[in-house]
């Protein structure tokens, strides 16, 4: 293990770190490398205080929430909006429970977007509650800082105390975690491991690295906690002892069991307890030998904690890998997990109760079993037809569509709206490739041969991609009906965004006749858009976004218009 850490330091993956391996009371601990390299070098020490990043979620926020559950001041089944009534904006938000937040199955976004500068705890909460909810609670796994930002605020609203005060009183002080806090004391400053070099060349030290937590004043449910390997070892002993340490009970045994056993539904291949990670894409610190059923968490700054209840082993590795910039400890964490398991001498082949690995086929079967529809799925135009166009009764509408605008009987949305008695279709808007899908390059205006309606091009050049005020003068509402492909760079959802913007400016209603995402809503992949808006990257969403056009429209509405 020493060699693995020292090699990573030589390879400039991190400046230094602290390792703590504990097995049935036996402890191996060591400090490596430098605590700081700029502006001057400082040797790493065992009592170095680290920015723990997302370890905050499981060391502070989770036990505090679960203490409130034990006190019956809330329950895991409680809707989050019971405590945060401002959590509104789409139907999914009203279904999110405390357990969904703790297991990252809320359907909320990974974090608060940083498209502009903001400051203040209250502002952070307002942004967190107003962010879009593109997923479906209980069905979608998406690791999310917002989940724990909301949990931290729920603690404050129930107890009347900040997370820092409540966590100190209820967790850190009872466990004698003397170097653990959201705001390290002045006398501790010399022991704090610095992290990132900022744009002004200053180095963060004793100030949380996470930009959102920093903007919120350094204290949030997802990040902001500073701690040492020694303190984390005491916390881990409490967990392994079923919630008690040195005669002091912090959590009930059954509560610790909920934290350390799978609490996510079978449909979700990522397996998590309440707070703790068990078997997910973030389980690298487990290594290759510790069984599934061990649990832990990691932090962006280079911190990790992994606990194996079968061999009664804890592996803690703390580093400031992003000092002064860059660094990467993903491979090192995995290697240390493997070596730690080997060092115990424990026979992991004879464990009773370990979780089996889910094969890809089994994961897919689980999803299909739970997700299999029990009735017909209707697209937006089918819903409109079934309701005899009541939603648009008396409106003059302009339709944005192409050949994918069909109902379940293969009738075009153009024909259906044109023949409807309750609504008047007065104009058509053609996207890239035109309303019939047969044109390449810039598309000109025209007249639809079948209906005789004017066709206004939304792909006639860079200055002709948004409906003009003149083209909207005779309509009460715009209707969008096109099949999206599920990827950010497809231009149809950009056309929809520009049309929504035009409708907002003109005071018009906007309808989206929704359709399924053809590549599914369970997977989100690829980076977020980086840089300014482009026609192939209208908003800050991943390449594979997992949303339908209607869900994207809801996102646009909540964040742009």
C-alpha positions as CSV (number, residue, x, y, z in Angstrom):
1,X,0.0,0.0,0.0
2,X,2.9,2.3,0.8
3,X,4.4,1.7,-2.7
4,X,1.0,2.3,-4.4
5,X,0.6,5.7,-2.7
6,X,4.3,6.7,-3.3
7,X,4.1,5.8,-7.0
8,X,0.9,7.9,-7.4
9,X,2.8,10.8,-5.8
10,X,5.7,10.3,-8.1
11,X,3.3,10.3,-11.0
12,X,1.9,13.6,-9.8
13,X,-1.6,12.2,-9.2
14,X,-1.6,13.9,-5.8
15,X,0.8,15.8,-3.6
16,X,0.3,13.5,-0.6
17,X,-2.2,11.7,1.6
18,X,-3.1,9.9,4.8
19,X,-4.0,6.2,4.9
20,X,-5.8,4.6,7.8
21,X,-6.5,0.8,7.7
22,X,-8.3,-0.7,10.6
23,X,-9.1,-4.4,11.0
24,X,-10.7,-5.9,14.1
25,X,-9.0,-3.3,16.3
26,X,-5.6,-3.4,14.6
27,X,-4.6,-0.1,13.0
28,X,-2.1,0.7,10.2
29,X,-1.8,4.5,9.6
30,X,0.6,6.5,7.6
31,X,1.1,10.0,6.1
32,X,2.7,10.3,2.7
33,X,4.2,13.2,0.6
34,X,3.3,16.8,1.0
35,X,0.4,18.5,2.6
36,X,1.2,21.6,0.5
37,X,3.4,22.3,-2.4
38,X,2.7,26.0,-2.9
39,X,3.4,28.7,-1.9
40,X,5.9,26.5,0.1
41,X,6.3,22.9,0.8
42,X,4.8,21.3,4.0
43,X,5.1,17.7,5.0
44,X,1.9,15.6,5.3
45,X,1.0,14.6,8.9
46,X,-1.4,12.1,10.3
47,X,-3.4,14.9,11.9
48,X,-3.9,16.8,8.7
49,X,-7.4,18.2,8.3
50,X,-8.9,17.6,4.9
51,X,-11.8,19.1,2.9
52,X,-13.8,15.9,2.8
53,X,-16.1,17.0,-0.1
54,X,-18.9,14.5,-0.5
55,X,-18.0,12.5,2.6
56,X,-20.2,15.3,4.1
57,X,-23.2,13.4,2.8
58,X,-22.6,10.3,4.9
59,X,-20.7,11.6,7.9
60,X,-22.9,14.7,8.6
61,X,-26.2,14.9,6.7
62,X,-27.3,11.3,6.6
63,X,-26.9,10.5,10.3
64,X,-28.6,13.8,11.2
65,X,-31.6,13.0,9.0
66,X,-31.8,9.5,10.4
67,X,-31.7,10.8,14.0
68,X,-34.7,12.9,13.1
69,X,-36.4,9.8,11.7
70,X,-35.7,8.0,15.0
71,X,-37.2,10.9,16.9
72,X,-40.3,10.7,14.6
73,X,-39.9,14.3,13.5
74,X,-40.0,13.0,9.9
75,X,-40.2,9.7,8.1
76,X,-38.4,8.2,5.1
77,X,-41.8,8.1,3.3
78,X,-42.5,11.8,3.9
79,X,-42.8,13.9,0.8
80,X,-40.0,16.4,0.6
81,X,-42.5,19.2,-0.3
82,X,-44.0,18.7,3.2
83,X,-40.9,20.5,4.5
84,X,-39.9,22.4,1.4
85,X,-43.3,23.6,-0.1
86,X,-41.4,25.7,-2.7
87,X,-40.2,22.5,-4.3
88,X,-42.6,22.8,-7.3
89,X,-42.5,23.2,-11.0
90,X,-43.3,19.7,-12.4
91,X,-45.3,16.6,-11.3
92,X,-42.2,14.6,-10.3
93,X,-41.2,17.0,-7.5
94,X,-44.4,16.3,-5.6
95,X,-43.6,12.6,-5.5
96,X,-40.1,12.8,-4.1
97,X,-39.6,11.4,-0.6
98,X,-36.8,11.6,2.0
99,X,-35.7,8.1,1.0
100,X,-35.5,9.1,-2.7
101,X,-33.1,11.9,-1.7
102,X,-30.9,9.6,0.5
103,X,-30.6,7.0,-2.3
104,X,-30.2,9.4,-5.2
105,X,-33.4,8.2,-6.8
106,X,-35.3,11.5,-6.8
107,X,-35.0,12.3,-10.5
108,X,-33.5,15.7,-9.7
109,X,-30.5,17.1,-11.6
110,X,-26.9,16.3,-10.4
111,X,-26.3,19.9,-9.2
112,X,-27.1,23.5,-9.4
113,X,-26.0,25.0,-12.7
114,X,-23.3,27.7,-12.6
115,X,-24.2,29.7,-15.6
116,X,-24.0,32.9,-13.6
117,X,-22.4,34.1,-10.4
118,X,-24.5,33.9,-7.2
119,X,-23.9,34.0,-3.5
120,X,-25.7,33.2,-0.3
121,X,-27.2,30.2,1.5
122,X,-30.8,31.2,0.9
123,X,-30.1,31.8,-2.8
124,X,-28.6,28.3,-3.0
125,X,-31.7,26.7,-1.5
126,X,-33.9,28.7,-3.9
127,X,-31.9,27.5,-6.9
128,X,-31.9,23.9,-5.6
129,X,-35.7,23.8,-5.2
130,X,-36.3,25.5,-8.5
131,X,-34.0,23.3,-10.6
132,X,-35.7,21.0,-13.2
133,X,-36.6,17.4,-12.4
134,X,-35.9,15.5,-15.6
135,X,-36.2,12.0,-14.0
136,X,-38.8,9.9,-12.3
137,X,-38.6,9.4,-8.5
138,X,-38.1,5.8,-7.5
139,X,-37.2,4.7,-11.1
140,X,-34.1,6.8,-12.0
141,X,-30.7,6.8,-10.4
142,X,-28.8,10.0,-10.7
143,X,-26.1,10.9,-8.2
144,X,-27.1,14.4,-7.1
145,X,-25.7,17.1,-4.9
146,X,-29.1,18.7,-4.9
147,X,-30.6,15.8,-3.0
148,X,-28.3,16.5,-0.1
149,X,-28.5,20.2,-0.3
150,X,-32.3,19.8,0.3
151,X,-31.7,17.3,3.1
152,X,-29.4,19.8,4.8
153,X,-32.1,22.5,4.6
154,X,-34.8,20.1,5.9
155,X,-32.6,19.5,9.0
156,X,-32.4,23.3,9.5
157,X,-36.2,23.8,9.1
158,X,-37.1,21.0,11.5
159,X,-34.5,21.7,14.2
160,X,-34.1,25.4,13.9
161,X,-30.4,24.8,13.8
162,X,-27.9,24.9,11.0
163,X,-26.4,21.7,9.8
164,X,-23.0,22.6,11.3
165,X,-24.6,23.1,14.8
166,X,-26.9,20.1,14.7
167,X,-24.2,17.7,13.4
168,X,-21.7,18.9,16.0
169,X,-24.2,18.4,18.8
170,X,-25.7,15.1,17.7
171,X,-22.8,13.3,15.9
172,X,-19.3,14.8,16.2
173,X,-19.3,15.9,19.9
174,X,-20.7,12.5,21.2
175,X,-18.1,10.6,19.1
176,X,-15.3,13.0,20.2
177,X,-14.5,13.9,16.6
178,X,-12.6,16.9,17.7
179,X,-11.2,18.0,14.3
180,X,-14.5,17.6,12.4
181,X,-16.5,20.7,11.5
182,X,-17.8,22.9,8.7
183,X,-15.6,25.8,9.7
184,X,-12.2,24.8,11.0
185,X,-11.0,27.0,14.0
186,X,-8.2,29.5,13.5
187,X,-5.8,27.4,15.6
188,X,-6.3,24.5,13.2
189,X,-5.4,26.4,10.1
190,X,-1.8,25.2,10.0
191,X,-3.0,21.5,9.8
192,X,-5.5,22.1,7.0
193,X,-4.6,20.6,3.6
194,X,-5.0,23.3,0.9
195,X,-6.8,22.5,-2.3
196,X,-7.3,24.5,-5.6
197,X,-5.4,27.4,-7.0
198,X,-8.0,30.0,-7.9
199,X,-8.0,32.4,-10.9
200,X,-6.4,35.2,-8.8
201,X,-3.6,32.8,-7.8
202,X,-4.8,32.4,-4.3
203,X,-4.9,28.9,-2.7
204,X,-8.1,27.6,-1.0
205,X,-7.2,26.6,2.6
206,X,-9.9,26.1,5.2
207,X,-12.4,27.2,2.6
208,X,-14.5,24.5,0.9
209,X,-13.5,23.7,-2.6
210,X,-17.0,22.8,-3.9
211,X,-18.2,25.9,-5.7
212,X,-21.8,25.5,-4.7
213,X,-21.0,24.9,-1.0
214,X,-18.6,27.8,-1.2
215,X,-21.2,30.1,-2.7
216,X,-23.6,29.0,0.1
217,X,-21.2,30.2,2.8
218,X,-19.2,27.0,3.2
219,X,-22.0,24.9,4.7
220,X,-24.3,22.7,2.8
221,X,-25.7,19.2,3.0
222,X,-23.6,17.9,0.1
223,X,-20.1,19.3,0.9
224,X,-18.2,21.6,3.3
225,X,-17.2,19.3,6.1
226,X,-13.5,19.2,7.2
227,X,-12.2,16.2,9.0
228,X,-9.2,13.9,9.8
229,X,-8.5,10.2,9.3
230,X,-8.6,9.8,13.0
231,X,-12.1,11.3,13.3
232,X,-13.4,9.2,10.4
233,X,-12.1,6.1,12.0
234,X,-14.1,6.9,15.1
235,X,-17.2,7.4,13.0
236,X,-16.6,4.1,11.2
237,X,-16.2,2.2,14.4
238,X,-19.6,3.6,15.5
239,X,-21.1,2.3,12.2
240,X,-19.4,-1.2,12.6
241,X,-20.6,-1.3,16.2
242,X,-24.2,-0.8,15.1
243,X,-24.5,2.9,16.0
244,X,-22.6,3.0,19.3
245,X,-19.1,3.9,20.4
246,X,-17.5,4.0,23.9
247,X,-20.9,3.5,25.5
248,X,-22.5,6.4,23.6
249,X,-25.3,5.6,21.2
250,X,-25.6,7.8,18.1
251,X,-27.9,5.7,16.0
252,X,-30.0,2.7,16.5
253,X,-28.8,-0.6,15.2
254,X,-31.7,-0.9,12.8
255,X,-30.9,2.6,11.4
256,X,-27.3,1.6,10.7
257,X,-28.7,-1.4,8.9
258,X,-30.7,0.8,6.6
259,X,-27.6,2.9,5.9
260,X,-25.5,-0.2,5.0
261,X,-27.9,-2.4,3.1
262,X,-29.5,-2.0,-0.3
263,X,-32.5,0.4,-0.1
264,X,-32.8,1.1,-3.9
265,X,-35.5,-0.8,-5.9
266,X,-34.5,-3.7,-8.1
267,X,-35.2,-1.8,-11.3
268,X,-32.1,0.4,-10.5
269,X,-28.8,-1.4,-11.1
270,X,-26.9,1.0,-8.8
271,X,-27.3,-0.4,-5.3
272,X,-27.2,2.1,-2.4
273,X,-28.1,2.2,1.2
274,X,-29.4,5.4,2.9
275,X,-26.5,7.7,2.1
276,X,-23.8,5.0,1.7
277,X,-22.8,3.6,-1.7
278,X,-22.8,-0.2,-2.0
279,X,-22.5,-1.2,-5.6
280,X,-22.6,1.6,-8.2
281,X,-20.3,3.3,-10.7
282,X,-18.9,5.2,-7.7
283,X,-17.8,2.0,-5.8
284,X,-14.1,2.2,-6.9
285,X,-12.8,2.3,-3.3
286,X,-14.2,-1.2,-2.7
287,X,-11.3,-2.5,-4.9
288,X,-11.4,-6.0,-6.4
289,X,-11.6,-8.1,-3.3
290,X,-14.0,-6.6,-0.7
291,X,-17.4,-8.1,-1.3
292,X,-20.5,-6.4,-2.6
293,X,-22.3,-5.7,0.6
294,X,-19.4,-3.6,1.9
295,X,-20.2,0.1,1.7
296,X,-18.7,3.6,1.8
297,X,-18.4,6.9,-0.1
298,X,-15.8,9.1,-1.8
299,X,-15.2,12.8,-2.2
300,X,-14.1,14.9,-5.3
301,X,-11.1,16.3,-3.5
302,X,-9.5,12.8,-3.2
303,X,-11.2,11.5,-0.1
304,X,-12.7,8.0,0.5
305,X,-14.1,5.8,3.2
306,X,-14.9,2.1,2.8
307,X,-16.2,-0.2,5.4
308,X,-16.5,-4.0,5.2
309,X,-18.8,-5.5,7.8
310,X,-17.9,-9.1,7.0
311,X,-14.2,-8.8,7.9
312,X,-14.8,-5.7,10.1
313,X,-12.3,-3.6,8.1
314,X,-12.2,0.1,7.4
315,X,-10.1,1.7,4.7
316,X,-9.8,5.5,4.9
317,X,-7.7,7.5,2.4
318,X,-7.6,11.2,2.5
319,X,-5.8,13.4,0.0
320,X,-6.0,16.9,-1.6
321,X,-5.4,15.6,-5.1
322,X,-6.5,18.9,-6.6
323,X,-3.7,20.8,-5.0
324,X,-2.6,23.0,-6.6
325,X,-4.5,21.8,-9.7
326,X,-5.5,18.6,-11.4
327,X,-4.7,15.2,-9.9
328,X,-6.5,11.9,-10.0
329,X,-6.8,9.2,-7.4
330,X,-9.5,7.0,-8.9
331,X,-7.0,4.2,-9.8
332,X,-5.2,4.6,-6.5
333,X,-8.4,4.3,-4.4
334,X,-9.3,1.0,-6.2
335,X,-5.8,-0.3,-5.7
336,X,-5.8,0.6,-2.0
337,X,-9.1,-1.2,-1.6
338,X,-7.7,-4.3,-3.1
339,X,-4.5,-4.3,-1.1
340,X,-6.3,-3.5,2.1
341,X,-8.6,-6.5,1.7
342,X,-5.5,-8.7,1.0
343,X,-3.7,-7.3,4.0
344,X,-6.4,-8.5,6.4
345,X,-5.7,-12.2,5.6
346,X,-9.5,-12.7,5.7
347,X,-11.0,-15.4,3.5
348,X,-13.5,-13.5,1.4
349,X,-14.6,-16.6,-0.5
350,X,-16.6,-17.9,2.4
351,X,-18.7,-15.0,3.2
352,X,-22.4,-15.5,3.9
353,X,-24.6,-12.6,3.0
354,X,-22.6,-10.8,0.4
355,X,-24.5,-9.5,-2.6
356,X,-24.2,-11.3,-5.9
357,X,-23.0,-9.4,-8.9
358,X,-25.9,-8.4,-11.2
359,X,-25.2,-9.6,-14.7
360,X,-26.1,-7.3,-17.5
361,X,-28.9,-9.6,-18.6
362,X,-30.3,-9.7,-15.1
363,X,-30.2,-5.9,-14.8
364,X,-32.1,-5.6,-18.1
365,X,-34.7,-8.2,-17.1
366,X,-35.3,-6.4,-13.8
367,X,-35.9,-3.1,-15.7
368,X,-38.2,-4.7,-18.2
369,X,-40.2,-6.5,-15.5
370,X,-40.9,-3.3,-13.6
371,X,-41.1,-1.0,-16.5
372,X,-43.3,-3.1,-18.8
373,X,-46.4,-1.1,-19.7
374,X,-49.7,-2.4,-18.6
375,X,-51.7,-0.4,-21.2
376,X,-51.5,1.7,-24.3
377,X,-49.0,4.5,-24.4
378,X,-50.4,7.5,-26.2
379,X,-48.3,10.2,-27.9
380,X,-49.4,13.9,-27.4
381,X,-51.4,14.0,-30.6
382,X,-53.3,10.8,-29.6
383,X,-54.2,12.4,-26.3
384,X,-55.4,15.5,-28.1
385,X,-57.5,13.5,-30.5
386,X,-59.0,11.4,-27.7
387,X,-60.0,14.6,-25.9
388,X,-61.6,16.0,-29.1
389,X,-59.0,18.9,-29.1
390,X,-60.6,20.4,-26.0
391,X,-57.2,21.7,-24.8
392,X,-57.1,24.0,-27.8
393,X,-60.7,24.9,-28.1
394,X,-61.3,28.2,-29.9
395,X,-57.6,28.8,-30.5
396,X,-55.9,29.8,-33.8
397,X,-52.6,27.8,-33.8
398,X,-49.4,27.6,-35.7
399,X,-47.9,24.1,-36.0
400,X,-44.2,23.3,-35.9
401,X,-43.8,19.8,-37.3
402,X,-42.2,17.4,-39.8
403,X,-43.0,13.8,-41.1
404,X,-42.6,12.3,-37.6
405,X,-45.8,14.2,-36.5
406,X,-48.1,11.2,-36.8
407,X,-50.8,9.7,-34.6
408,X,-51.0,5.9,-33.8
409,X,-53.0,5.4,-37.0
410,X,-50.3,7.1,-39.1
411,X,-52.4,10.2,-39.7
412,X,-50.4,13.4,-39.8
413,X,-50.8,16.0,-37.1
414,X,-51.1,18.6,-39.9
415,X,-54.2,16.8,-41.3
416,X,-55.7,16.2,-37.8
417,X,-55.4,19.8,-36.7
418,X,-56.5,21.1,-40.1
419,X,-59.7,19.1,-40.0
420,X,-60.5,19.6,-36.3
421,X,-63.6,21.6,-35.6
422,X,-62.6,23.0,-32.2
423,X,-59.3,24.5,-33.3
424,X,-58.2,26.5,-36.3
425,X,-54.8,25.7,-37.9
426,X,-53.7,28.9,-39.6
427,X,-50.0,28.3,-40.4
428,X,-47.2,25.8,-40.5
429,X,-43.5,26.2,-39.4
430,X,-40.9,24.0,-41.0
431,X,-37.7,22.9,-39.2
432,X,-34.5,21.6,-40.7
433,X,-35.4,19.5,-43.7
434,X,-38.8,21.1,-44.0
435,X,-42.3,19.9,-42.9
436,X,-42.1,17.0,-45.3
437,X,-38.5,16.0,-44.4
438,X,-37.2,16.0,-47.9
439,X,-35.0,19.1,-48.1
440,X,-31.3,19.7,-47.4
441,X,-29.5,23.0,-46.7
442,X,-31.4,26.2,-46.0
443,X,-35.2,25.8,-46.4
444,X,-37.3,28.6,-47.9
445,X,-40.9,29.7,-47.1
446,X,-43.7,28.2,-49.1
447,X,-47.3,26.9,-49.2
448,X,-48.4,23.4,-48.2
449,X,-49.8,21.7,-51.3
450,X,-52.4,19.6,-49.4
451,X,-53.8,22.2,-47.0
452,X,-52.9,25.5,-48.8
453,X,-51.5,26.9,-45.5
454,X,-48.5,29.1,-45.5
455,X,-45.2,27.4,-44.4
456,X,-42.8,29.6,-42.6
457,X,-39.2,28.3,-42.6
458,X,-37.3,28.0,-39.3
459,X,-34.2,26.9,-41.2
460,X,-33.7,29.6,-43.8
461,X,-30.4,30.9,-42.3
462,X,-28.9,31.8,-39.0
463,X,-31.2,34.8,-38.7
464,X,-34.3,32.7,-39.6
465,X,-34.4,30.0,-37.0
466,X,-36.9,31.7,-34.7
467,X,-40.6,32.5,-35.5
468,X,-40.8,36.2,-36.3
469,X,-43.4,38.6,-34.8
470,X,-45.0,38.9,-38.2
471,X,-45.5,35.2,-38.5
472,X,-47.1,35.1,-35.1
473,X,-49.5,38.0,-35.5
474,X,-52.4,35.8,-36.5
475,X,-52.0,32.9,-34.0
476,X,-53.0,32.4,-30.3
477,X,-50.7,29.5,-29.7
478,X,-47.8,27.5,-31.1
479,X,-47.9,23.7,-31.2
480,X,-44.8,21.6,-31.4
481,X,-44.9,18.0,-32.6
482,X,-41.7,16.3,-33.7
483,X,-39.9,13.1,-32.7
484,X,-36.6,13.9,-31.0
485,X,-33.7,11.4,-31.2
486,X,-32.6,11.8,-27.5
487,X,-29.3,13.5,-28.2
488,X,-28.4,17.1,-27.5
489,X,-27.1,17.9,-31.0
490,X,-30.3,17.1,-32.8
491,X,-31.7,20.5,-33.9
492,X,-35.4,19.9,-33.4
493,X,-35.3,20.7,-29.6
494,X,-33.3,23.8,-30.4
495,X,-36.0,24.8,-32.8
496,X,-38.5,24.2,-30.0
497,X,-36.5,26.3,-27.6
498,X,-36.4,29.3,-30.0
499,X,-40.1,28.9,-30.7
500,X,-40.8,28.9,-27.0
501,X,-38.8,32.1,-26.6
502,X,-40.7,33.7,-29.5
503,X,-44.0,32.6,-27.9
504,X,-43.0,34.0,-24.6
505,X,-42.1,37.4,-26.2
506,X,-45.4,37.5,-28.0
507,X,-47.5,36.4,-25.1
508,X,-48.7,33.2,-26.8
509,X,-49.4,29.8,-25.4
510,X,-47.1,26.9,-26.3
511,X,-48.1,23.3,-26.5
512,X,-45.8,20.3,-26.9
513,X,-47.4,17.1,-28.2
514,X,-44.9,14.8,-26.5
515,X,-43.4,11.5,-27.7
516,X,-41.2,8.9,-26.1
517,X,-37.5,9.2,-26.1
518,X,-36.4,6.5,-28.5
519,X,-33.2,5.6,-26.7
520,X,-34.8,5.6,-23.3
521,X,-35.1,7.7,-20.2
522,X,-33.0,5.6,-17.8
523,X,-29.5,6.6,-19.0
524,X,-27.8,10.0,-19.0
525,X,-24.4,10.2,-20.6
526,X,-21.8,12.5,-22.0
527,X,-20.6,15.9,-20.8
528,X,-22.8,19.0,-20.3
529,X,-22.7,21.7,-23.0
530,X,-19.6,23.8,-22.5
531,X,-19.7,27.3,-23.7
532,X,-22.4,29.5,-25.2
533,X,-25.6,28.5,-26.8
534,X,-25.4,26.9,-30.3
535,X,-28.1,25.6,-32.6
536,X,-26.8,22.1,-31.9
537,X,-26.4,22.8,-28.2
538,X,-29.3,25.0,-27.1
539,X,-29.0,24.4,-23.3
540,X,-26.7,22.9,-20.6
541,X,-27.8,19.3,-20.9
542,X,-25.7,16.1,-21.4
543,X,-25.2,14.6,-24.9
544,X,-27.6,11.8,-24.0
545,X,-30.2,13.5,-21.8
546,X,-32.8,10.9,-21.1
547,X,-35.7,13.3,-21.6
548,X,-38.6,13.6,-24.0
549,X,-39.3,16.8,-25.9
550,X,-42.0,17.7,-23.4
551,X,-39.6,17.2,-20.5
552,X,-37.0,19.4,-22.2
553,X,-39.6,22.0,-22.8
554,X,-40.3,22.0,-19.0
555,X,-36.6,22.4,-18.4
556,X,-36.4,25.3,-20.8
557,X,-39.5,26.9,-19.2
558,X,-38.1,26.7,-15.6
559,X,-34.6,27.9,-16.5
560,X,-34.7,30.1,-19.5
561,X,-38.1,31.7,-19.9
